[in-house]
Amino acid sequence: DRIKEEMVRMHISKKKIVTIYNGIDLGRYFSNSNGQKIRKEFNIDPTSRIVGTIGRLSPQKGYDYFLEVAKDVLEIIPEAIFLIVGDGILREHLEKKAQDLGIRSKIIFTGIRTDIVDIYNCMDIFVLPSVREGLPLVVLEALAMRKPVIAANVGGVPTVIHSGITGILIEPK
């Protein structure tokens, strides 16, 4: 509906717009995996807390902000590890930014993955740092995997994340 509102502000007739909500097959997200496969693959200590995000590495996804917050979190929880799952035009930029922030050893860029259920299972917290979205499937997937979700208050996100109840909403950027 928020995207519909944006389109109406751009003078597109309401009569030409139909909102179609995203959905997922919940059965796909039930798993006995505990994430150890991913921890082993990336040599992550079993006691480390993993904060993860999944998506296309593009400007609207807000990964620059994710890295800036990671630096702050690491000052308080130095054993934390941050997973960035996906690929895109910003990968090289984000790897350099992590290096410049002095946190590159704590950031794992996994690239594109097909074992997404295992990826979610290894996470302690899922974060959606986007500055612009519709209703992202990754939020629905993380909720289906019973992961705590921290998400930017953008697009359709507040239709599924009710701050303090189903997750935590933060202002974008």
Disulfide bonds with the S-S distance in Angstrom:
none
